[in-house]
Amino acid sequence: MKIPPRCPQANAYAERFVHTVRSEVTDRMLIFGQRHLRTVLDEYAQHYNGRRPHRGQQLHPPQPDHPTADLTDERMKRRPVLGGLINERERAA
């Protein structure tokens, strides 16, 4: 099914993802060519699909590195993604 041009309401899911990528990544970085853009988008897609907390799963990521536990008393370590634009947290050793 073809979507009419200049009609973002016709594909709301794709438009929402494009808005999210723009606001979280491309509006905050200088992109130096197509290869750089693909690298940045690949890294963001890995974070977005695998490590980002999802509201539909009670803020648990779909592919956690380890079982989620109560972390209120534990020390956390920050791991930057995309040069620090996004931060993922994990238990400190």
Backbone atoms as SQL, in Angstrom:
CREATE TABLE atoms (id INTEGER PRIMARY KEY, chain TEXT, resi INTEGER, resn TEXT, atom TEXT, x REAL, y REAL, z REAL);
INSERT INTO atoms VALUES
  (1, 'A', 1, 'MET', 'N', 0.847, -1.174, 0.000),
  (2, 'A', 1, 'MET', 'CA', 0.000, 0.000, 0.000),
  (3, 'A', 1, 'MET', 'C', 0.889, 1.234, 0.000),
  (4, 'A', 2, 'LYS', 'N', 0.698, 2.105, -0.932),
  (5, 'A', 2, 'LYS', 'CA', 1.474, 3.337, -1.015),
  (6, 'A', 2, 'LYS', 'C', 0.875, 4.378, -0.082),
  (7, 'A', 3, 'ILE', 'N', 1.766, 5.144, 0.512),
  (8, 'A', 3, 'ILE', 'CA', 1.345, 6.217, 1.408),
  (9, 'A', 3, 'ILE', 'C', 1.392, 7.526, 0.622),
  (10, 'A', 4, 'PRO', 'N', 0.372, 8.363, 0.752),
  (11, 'A', 4, 'PRO', 'CA', 0.390, 9.626, 0.021),
  (12, 'A', 4, 'PRO', 'C', 1.543, 10.522, 0.492),
  (13, 'A', 5, 'PRO', 'N', 2.155, 11.268, -0.412),
  (14, 'A', 5, 'PRO', 'CA', 3.248, 12.156, -0.012),
  (15, 'A', 5, 'PRO', 'C', 2.756, 13.275, 0.900),
  (16, 'A', 6, 'ARG', 'N', 3.631, 13.690, 1.800),
  (17, 'A', 6, 'ARG', 'CA', 3.358, 14.790, 2.741),
  (18, 'A', 6, 'ARG', 'C', 2.098, 14.549, 3.575),
  (19, 'A', 7, 'CYS', 'N', 1.945, 13.333, 4.018),
  (20, 'A', 7, 'CYS', 'CA', 0.791, 12.977, 4.844),
  (21, 'A', 7, 'CYS', 'C', 1.278, 12.102, 6.004),
  (22, 'A', 8, 'PRO', 'N', 1.893, 12.700, 7.032),
  (23, 'A', 8, 'PRO', 'CA', 2.471, 11.903, 8.107),
  (24, 'A', 8, 'PRO', 'C', 1.450, 11.102, 8.910),
  (25, 'A', 9, 'GLN', 'N', 0.184, 11.498, 8.898),
  (26, 'A', 9, 'GLN', 'CA', -0.830, 10.759, 9.648),
  (27, 'A', 9, 'GLN', 'C', -1.072, 9.377, 9.063),
  (28, 'A', 10, 'ALA', 'N', -0.678, 9.150, 7.823),
  (29, 'A', 10, 'ALA', 'CA', -0.922, 7.875, 7.165),
  (30, 'A', 10, 'ALA', 'C', -0.032, 6.762, 7.712),
  (31, 'A', 11, 'ASN', 'N', 1.099, 7.110, 8.294),
  (32, 'A', 11, 'ASN', 'CA', 1.997, 6.100, 8.848),
  (33, 'A', 11, 'ASN', 'C', 2.554, 6.612, 10.174),
  (34, 'A', 12, 'ALA', 'N', 1.717, 6.635, 11.186),
  (35, 'A', 12, 'ALA', 'CA', 2.067, 7.241, 12.465),
  (36, 'A', 12, 'ALA', 'C', 3.229, 6.541, 13.155),
  (37, 'A', 13, 'TYR', 'N', 3.336, 5.213, 13.050),
  (38, 'A', 13, 'TYR', 'CA', 4.415, 4.489, 13.727),
  (39, 'A', 13, 'TYR', 'C', 5.776, 4.874, 13.165),
  (40, 'A', 14, 'ALA', 'N', 5.889, 4.924, 11.854),
  (41, 'A', 14, 'ALA', 'CA', 7.161, 5.304, 11.233),
  (42, 'A', 14, 'ALA', 'C', 7.490, 6.760, 11.535),
  (43, 'A', 15, 'GLU', 'N', 6.498, 7.632, 11.498),
  (44, 'A', 15, 'GLU', 'CA', 6.744, 9.043, 11.780),
  (45, 'A', 15, 'GLU', 'C', 7.191, 9.244, 13.223),
  (46, 'A', 16, 'ARG', 'N', 6.636, 8.480, 14.154),
  (47, 'A', 16, 'ARG', 'CA', 7.045, 8.588, 15.556),
  (48, 'A', 16, 'ARG', 'C', 8.496, 8.146, 15.721),
  (49, 'A', 17, 'PHE', 'N', 8.890, 7.066, 15.048),
  (50, 'A', 17, 'PHE', 'CA', 10.272, 6.606, 15.131),
  (51, 'A', 17, 'PHE', 'C', 11.220, 7.643, 14.533),
  (52, 'A', 18, 'VAL', 'N', 10.858, 8.215, 13.398),
  (53, 'A', 18, 'VAL', 'CA', 11.697, 9.248, 12.783),
  (54, 'A', 18, 'VAL', 'C', 11.843, 10.433, 13.728),
  (55, 'A', 19, 'HIS', 'N', 10.761, 10.842, 14.366),
  (56, 'A', 19, 'HIS', 'CA', 10.829, 11.948, 15.330),
  (57, 'A', 19, 'HIS', 'C', 11.750, 11.599, 16.500),
  (58, 'A', 20, 'THR', 'N', 11.648, 10.372, 17.007),
  (59, 'A', 20, 'THR', 'CA', 12.495, 9.943, 18.119),
  (60, 'A', 20, 'THR', 'C', 13.962, 9.956, 17.724),
  (61, 'A', 21, 'VAL', 'N', 14.291, 9.418, 16.565),
  (62, 'A', 21, 'VAL', 'CA', 15.686, 9.394, 16.107),
  (63, 'A', 21, 'VAL', 'C', 16.205, 10.809, 15.921),
  (64, 'A', 22, 'ARG', 'N', 15.411, 11.673, 15.339),
  (65, 'A', 22, 'ARG', 'CA', 15.852, 13.059, 15.144),
  (66, 'A', 22, 'ARG', 'C', 16.097, 13.752, 16.474),
  (67, 'A', 23, 'SER', 'N', 15.170, 13.632, 17.412),
  (68, 'A', 23, 'SER', 'CA', 15.311, 14.365, 18.671),
  (69, 'A', 23, 'SER', 'C', 16.410, 13.800, 19.557),
  (70, 'A', 24, 'GLU', 'N', 16.654, 12.487, 19.508),
  (71, 'A', 24, 'GLU', 'CA', 17.657, 11.892, 20.384),
  (72, 'A', 24, 'GLU', 'C', 19.035, 11.784, 19.756),
  (73, 'A', 25, 'VAL', 'N', 19.134, 11.789, 18.431),
  (74, 'A', 25, 'VAL', 'CA', 20.435, 11.529, 17.801),
  (75, 'A', 25, 'VAL', 'C', 20.822, 12.612, 16.806),
  (76, 'A', 26, 'THR', 'N', 20.143, 12.668, 15.689),
  (77, 'A', 26, 'THR', 'CA', 20.652, 13.488, 14.585),
  (78, 'A', 26, 'THR', 'C', 20.578, 14.988, 14.850),
  (79, 'A', 27, 'ASP', 'N', 19.681, 15.457, 15.708),
  (80, 'A', 27, 'ASP', 'CA', 19.659, 16.880, 16.047),
  (81, 'A', 27, 'ASP', 'C', 20.799, 17.254, 16.985),
  (82, 'A', 28, 'ARG', 'N', 21.462, 16.281, 17.569),
  (83, 'A', 28, 'ARG', 'CA', 22.529, 16.538, 18.542),
  (84, 'A', 28, 'ARG', 'C', 23.920, 16.206, 18.017),
  (85, 'A', 29, 'MET', 'N', 24.019, 15.742, 16.797),
  (86, 'A', 29, 'MET', 'CA', 25.310, 15.331, 16.237),
  (87, 'A', 29, 'MET', 'C', 25.505, 15.939, 14.859),
  (88, 'A', 30, 'LEU', 'N', 26.767, 16.103, 14.496),
  (89, 'A', 30, 'LEU', 'CA', 27.103, 16.419, 13.112),
  (90, 'A', 30, 'LEU', 'C', 27.364, 15.105, 12.403),
  (91, 'A', 31, 'ILE', 'N', 26.688, 14.877, 11.329),
  (92, 'A', 31, 'ILE', 'CA', 26.856, 13.644, 10.567),
  (93, 'A', 31, 'ILE', 'C', 27.760, 13.955, 9.377),
  (94, 'A', 32, 'PHE', 'N', 28.838, 13.186, 9.250),
  (95, 'A', 32, 'PHE', 'CA', 29.829, 13.403, 8.199),
  (96, 'A', 32, 'PHE', 'C', 29.708, 12.343, 7.116),
  (97, 'A', 33, 'GLY', 'N', 28.657, 12.379, 6.356),
  (98, 'A', 33, 'GLY', 'CA', 28.511, 11.465, 5.235),
  (99, 'A', 33, 'GLY', 'C', 27.608, 10.284, 5.532),
  (100, 'A', 34, 'GLN', 'N', 27.335, 9.541, 4.468),
  (101, 'A', 34, 'GLN', 'CA', 26.398, 8.424, 4.552),
  (102, 'A', 34, 'GLN', 'C', 26.936, 7.294, 5.422),
  (103, 'A', 35, 'ARG', 'N', 28.224, 6.991, 5.331),
  (104, 'A', 35, 'ARG', 'CA', 28.789, 5.902, 6.127),
  (105, 'A', 35, 'ARG', 'C', 28.703, 6.209, 7.622),
  (106, 'A', 36, 'HIS', 'N', 28.988, 7.455, 7.995),
  (107, 'A', 36, 'HIS', 'CA', 28.877, 7.864, 9.391),
  (108, 'A', 36, 'HIS', 'C', 27.426, 7.776, 9.860),
  (109, 'A', 37, 'LEU', 'N', 26.492, 8.225, 9.019),
  (110, 'A', 37, 'LEU', 'CA', 25.074, 8.154, 9.366),
  (111, 'A', 37, 'LEU', 'C', 24.640, 6.715, 9.596),
  (112, 'A', 38, 'ARG', 'N', 25.052, 5.804, 8.717),
  (113, 'A', 38, 'ARG', 'CA', 24.684, 4.393, 8.882),
  (114, 'A', 38, 'ARG', 'C', 25.266, 3.812, 10.172),
  (115, 'A', 39, 'THR', 'N', 26.506, 4.160, 10.494),
  (116, 'A', 39, 'THR', 'CA', 27.131, 3.678, 11.729),
  (117, 'A', 39, 'THR', 'C', 26.366, 4.180, 12.947),
  (118, 'A', 40, 'VAL', 'N', 26.037, 5.461, 12.960),
  (119, 'A', 40, 'VAL', 'CA', 25.300, 6.055, 14.078),
  (120, 'A', 40, 'VAL', 'C', 23.920, 5.417, 14.203),
  (121, 'A', 41, 'LEU', 'N', 23.213, 5.260, 13.091),
  (122, 'A', 41, 'LEU', 'CA', 21.868, 4.678, 13.143),
  (123, 'A', 41, 'LEU', 'C', 21.893, 3.207, 13.539),
  (124, 'A', 42, 'ASP', 'N', 22.918, 2.463, 13.123),
  (125, 'A', 42, 'ASP', 'CA', 23.040, 1.061, 13.542),
  (126, 'A', 42, 'ASP', 'C', 23.232, 0.960, 15.049),
  (127, 'A', 43, 'GLU', 'N', 24.107, 1.798, 15.604),
  (128, 'A', 43, 'GLU', 'CA', 24.344, 1.766, 17.051),
  (129, 'A', 43, 'GLU', 'C', 23.094, 2.190, 17.814),
  (130, 'A', 44, 'TYR', 'N', 22.394, 3.214, 17.311),
  (131, 'A', 44, 'TYR', 'CA', 21.172, 3.652, 17.963),
  (132, 'A', 44, 'TYR', 'C', 20.095, 2.573, 17.886),
  (133, 'A', 45, 'ALA', 'N', 19.979, 1.895, 16.758),
  (134, 'A', 45, 'ALA', 'CA', 18.977, 0.837, 16.611),
  (135, 'A', 45, 'ALA', 'C', 19.238, -0.305, 17.588),
  (136, 'A', 46, 'GLN', 'N', 20.502, -0.651, 17.817),
  (137, 'A', 46, 'GLN', 'CA', 20.823, -1.690, 18.805),
  (138, 'A', 46, 'GLN', 'C', 20.364, -1.261, 20.190),
  (139, 'A', 47, 'HIS', 'N', 20.622, -0.005, 20.545),
  (140, 'A', 47, 'HIS', 'CA', 20.174, 0.506, 21.844),
  (141, 'A', 47, 'HIS', 'C', 18.647, 0.543, 21.907),
  (142, 'A', 48, 'TYR', 'N', 18.017, 1.082, 20.877),
  (143, 'A', 48, 'TYR', 'CA', 16.571, 1.284, 20.870),
  (144, 'A', 48, 'TYR', 'C', 15.814, -0.038, 20.947),
  (145, 'A', 49, 'ASN', 'N', 16.274, -1.045, 20.217),
  (146, 'A', 49, 'ASN', 'CA', 15.562, -2.323, 20.163),
  (147, 'A', 49, 'ASN', 'C', 15.935, -3.284, 21.279),
  (148, 'A', 50, 'GLY', 'N', 17.137, -3.175, 21.823),
  (149, 'A', 50, 'GLY', 'CA', 17.574, -4.179, 22.774),
  (150, 'A', 50, 'GLY', 'C', 17.784, -3.723, 24.197),
  (151, 'A', 51, 'ARG', 'N', 18.281, -2.523, 24.406),
  (152, 'A', 51, 'ARG', 'CA', 18.680, -2.104, 25.745),
  (153, 'A', 51, 'ARG', 'C', 17.786, -1.036, 26.358),
  (154, 'A', 52, 'ARG', 'N', 16.961, -0.394, 25.567),
  (155, 'A', 52, 'ARG', 'CA', 16.118, 0.686, 26.066),
  (156, 'A', 52, 'ARG', 'C', 14.965, 0.106, 26.879),
  (157, 'A', 53, 'PRO', 'N', 14.644, 0.700, 28.035),
  (158, 'A', 53, 'PRO', 'CA', 13.480, 0.235, 28.796),
  (159, 'A', 53, 'PRO', 'C', 12.187, 0.479, 28.012),
  (160, 'A', 54, 'HIS', 'N', 11.317, -0.524, 27.988),
  (161, 'A', 54, 'HIS', 'CA', 10.052, -0.422, 27.266),
  (162, 'A', 54, 'HIS', 'C', 8.907, -0.334, 28.268),
  (163, 'A', 55, 'ARG', 'N', 8.029, 0.616, 28.087),
  (164, 'A', 55, 'ARG', 'CA', 6.902, 0.788, 29.007),
  (165, 'A', 55, 'ARG', 'C', 5.973, -0.413, 28.998),
  (166, 'A', 56, 'GLY', 'N', 5.820, -1.053, 27.875),
  (167, 'A', 56, 'GLY', 'CA', 4.955, -2.228, 27.777),
  (168, 'A', 56, 'GLY', 'C', 5.493, -3.425, 28.538),
  (169, 'A', 57, 'GLN', 'N', 6.752, -3.365, 28.955),
  (170, 'A', 57, 'GLN', 'CA', 7.373, -4.457, 29.711),
  (171, 'A', 57, 'GLN', 'C', 7.776, -3.985, 31.107),
  (172, 'A', 58, 'GLN', 'N', 7.014, -3.084, 31.681),
  (173, 'A', 58, 'GLN', 'CA', 7.270, -2.533, 33.009),
  (174, 'A', 58, 'GLN', 'C', 8.701, -1.981, 33.120),
  (175, 'A', 59, 'LEU', 'N', 9.133, -1.270, 32.101),
  (176, 'A', 59, 'LEU', 'CA', 10.442, -0.610, 32.023),
  (177, 'A', 59, 'LEU', 'C', 11.614, -1.578, 32.070),
  (178, 'A', 60, 'HIS', 'N', 11.407, -2.797, 31.595),
  (179, 'A', 60, 'HIS', 'CA', 12.508, -3.749, 31.453),
  (180, 'A', 60, 'HIS', 'C', 12.934, -3.776, 29.989),
  (181, 'A', 61, 'PRO', 'N', 14.235, -3.874, 29.728),
  (182, 'A', 61, 'PRO', 'CA', 14.673, -3.978, 28.329),
  (183, 'A', 61, 'PRO', 'C', 14.345, -5.347, 27.754),
  (184, 'A', 62, 'PRO', 'N', 14.124, -5.447, 26.441),
  (185, 'A', 62, 'PRO', 'CA', 13.789, -6.732, 25.831),
  (186, 'A', 62, 'PRO', 'C', 14.927, -7.740, 25.887),
  (187, 'A', 63, 'GLN', 'N', 16.164, -7.289, 25.816),
  (188, 'A', 63, 'GLN', 'CA', 17.315, -8.188, 25.808),
  (189, 'A', 63, 'GLN', 'C', 18.307, -7.767, 26.892),
  (190, 'A', 64, 'PRO', 'N', 17.981, -7.962, 28.171),
  (191, 'A', 64, 'PRO', 'CA', 18.907, -7.520, 29.221),
  (192, 'A', 64, 'PRO', 'C', 20.177, -8.363, 29.230),
  (193, 'A', 65, 'ASP', 'N', 21.282, -7.733, 29.622),
  (194, 'A', 65, 'ASP', 'CA', 22.547, -8.457, 29.733),
  (195, 'A', 65, 'ASP', 'C', 22.537, -9.413, 30.918),
  (196, 'A', 66, 'HIS', 'N', 21.746, -9.094, 31.914),
  (197, 'A', 66, 'HIS', 'CA', 21.655, -9.909, 33.122),
  (198, 'A', 66, 'HIS', 'C', 20.254, -9.737, 33.696),
  (199, 'A', 67, 'PRO', 'N', 19.822, -10.605, 34.584),
  (200, 'A', 67, 'PRO', 'CA', 18.485, -10.460, 35.167),
  (201, 'A', 67, 'PRO', 'C', 18.341, -9.124, 35.886),
  (202, 'A', 68, 'THR', 'N', 17.194, -8.518, 35.741),
  (203, 'A', 68, 'THR', 'CA', 16.942, -7.242, 36.392),
  (204, 'A', 68, 'THR', 'C', 16.638, -7.483, 37.860),
  (205, 'A', 69, 'ALA', 'N', 17.291, -6.715, 38.717),
  (206, 'A', 69, 'ALA', 'CA', 17.104, -6.851, 40.161),
  (207, 'A', 69, 'ALA', 'C', 16.815, -5.477, 40.750),
  (208, 'A', 70, 'ASP', 'N', 16.475, -5.458, 42.026),
  (209, 'A', 70, 'ASP', 'CA', 16.270, -4.195, 42.721),
  (210, 'A', 70, 'ASP', 'C', 17.634, -3.537, 42.896),
  (211, 'A', 71, 'LEU', 'N', 17.824, -2.395, 42.290),
  (212, 'A', 71, 'LEU', 'CA', 19.132, -1.742, 42.293),
  (213, 'A', 71, 'LEU', 'C', 19.175, -0.507, 43.179),
  (214, 'A', 72, 'THR', 'N', 18.268, -0.415, 44.135),
  (215, 'A', 72, 'THR', 'CA', 18.217, 0.790, 44.953),
  (216, 'A', 72, 'THR', 'C', 19.447, 0.942, 45.831),
  (217, 'A', 73, 'ASP', 'N', 20.053, -0.162, 46.281),
  (218, 'A', 73, 'ASP', 'CA', 21.217, -0.077, 47.161),
  (219, 'A', 73, 'ASP', 'C', 22.522, -0.403, 46.453),
  (220, 'A', 74, 'GLU', 'N', 22.488, -0.616, 45.163),
  (221, 'A', 74, 'GLU', 'CA', 23.702, -1.005, 44.456),
  (222, 'A', 74, 'GLU', 'C', 24.303, 0.176, 43.712),
  (223, 'A', 75, 'ARG', 'N', 25.610, 0.111, 43.509),
  (224, 'A', 75, 'ARG', 'CA', 26.300, 1.142, 42.745),
  (225, 'A', 75, 'ARG', 'C', 26.125, 0.852, 41.261),
  (226, 'A', 76, 'MET', 'N', 25.947, 1.912, 40.515),
  (227, 'A', 76, 'MET', 'CA', 25.718, 1.788, 39.085),
  (228, 'A', 76, 'MET', 'C', 26.892, 2.388, 38.322),
  (229, 'A', 77, 'LYS', 'N', 27.134, 1.825, 37.151),
  (230, 'A', 77, 'LYS', 'CA', 28.174, 2.328, 36.265),
  (231, 'A', 77, 'LYS', 'C', 27.502, 2.781, 34.975),
  (232, 'A', 78, 'ARG', 'N', 27.885, 3.962, 34.524),
  (233, 'A', 78, 'ARG', 'CA', 27.307, 4.522, 33.306),
  (234, 'A', 78, 'ARG', 'C', 28.136, 4.082, 32.110),
  (235, 'A', 79, 'ARG', 'N', 27.454, 3.659, 31.050),
  (236, 'A', 79, 'ARG', 'CA', 28.131, 3.283, 29.807),
  (237, 'A', 79, 'ARG', 'C', 27.576, 4.169, 28.698),
  (238, 'A', 80, 'PRO', 'N', 28.426, 5.044, 28.143),
  (239, 'A', 80, 'PRO', 'CA', 27.927, 5.939, 27.096),
  (240, 'A', 80, 'PRO', 'C', 27.695, 5.211, 25.778),
  (241, 'A', 81, 'VAL', 'N', 26.642, 5.603, 25.093),
  (242, 'A', 81, 'VAL', 'CA', 26.316, 5.110, 23.755),
  (243, 'A', 81, 'VAL', 'C', 26.306, 6.332, 22.845),
  (244, 'A', 82, 'LEU', 'N', 26.822, 6.190, 21.646),
  (245, 'A', 82, 'LEU', 'CA', 26.906, 7.279, 20.676),
  (246, 'A', 82, 'LEU', 'C', 27.692, 8.457, 21.244),
  (247, 'A', 83, 'GLY', 'N', 28.819, 8.161, 21.852),
  (248, 'A', 83, 'GLY', 'CA', 29.688, 9.218, 22.349),
  (249, 'A', 83, 'GLY', 'C', 29.116, 9.985, 23.521),
  (250, 'A', 84, 'GLY', 'N', 28.194, 9.403, 24.261),
  (251, 'A', 84, 'GLY', 'CA', 27.625, 10.044, 25.435),
  (252, 'A', 84, 'GLY', 'C', 26.269, 10.689, 25.203),
  (253, 'A', 85, 'LEU', 'N', 25.728, 10.623, 24.001),
  (254, 'A', 85, 'LEU', 'CA', 24.386, 11.169, 23.768),
  (255, 'A', 85, 'LEU', 'C', 23.343, 10.410, 24.566),
  (256, 'A', 86, 'ILE', 'N', 23.530, 9.109, 24.663),
  (257, 'A', 86, 'ILE', 'CA', 22.630, 8.239, 25.411),
  (258, 'A', 86, 'ILE', 'C', 23.487, 7.499, 26.426),
  (259, 'A', 87, 'ASN', 'N', 22.964, 7.290, 27.614),
  (260, 'A', 87, 'ASN', 'CA', 23.688, 6.565, 28.645),
  (261, 'A', 87, 'ASN', 'C', 22.905, 5.331, 29.055),
  (262, 'A', 88, 'GLU', 'N', 23.599, 4.205, 29.086),
  (263, 'A', 88, 'GLU', 'CA', 23.022, 2.976, 29.615),
  (264, 'A', 88, 'GLU', 'C', 23.681, 2.725, 30.956),
  (265, 'A', 89, 'ARG', 'N', 22.949, 2.132, 31.871),
  (266, 'A', 89, 'ARG', 'CA', 23.490, 1.884, 33.198),
  (267, 'A', 89, 'ARG', 'C', 23.534, 0.390, 33.465),
  (268, 'A', 90, 'GLU', 'N', 24.567, -0.010, 34.199),
  (269, 'A', 90, 'GLU', 'CA', 24.716, -1.410, 34.587),
  (270, 'A', 90, 'GLU', 'C', 25.355, -1.437, 35.961),
  (271, 'A', 91, 'ARG', 'N', 25.299, -2.589, 36.590),
  (272, 'A', 91, 'ARG', 'CA', 25.888, -2.719, 37.922),
  (273, 'A', 91, 'ARG', 'C', 27.392, -2.506, 37.872),
  (274, 'A', 92, 'ALA', 'N', 27.906, -1.807, 38.877),
  (275, 'A', 92, 'ALA', 'CA', 29.356, -1.637, 38.994),
  (276, 'A', 92, 'ALA', 'C', 29.937, -2.900, 39.611),
  (277, 'A', 93, 'ALA', 'N', 31.136, -3.245, 39.208),
  (278, 'A', 93, 'ALA', 'CA', 31.775, -4.468, 39.712),
  (279, 'A', 93, 'ALA', 'C', 32.249, -4.306, 41.132);
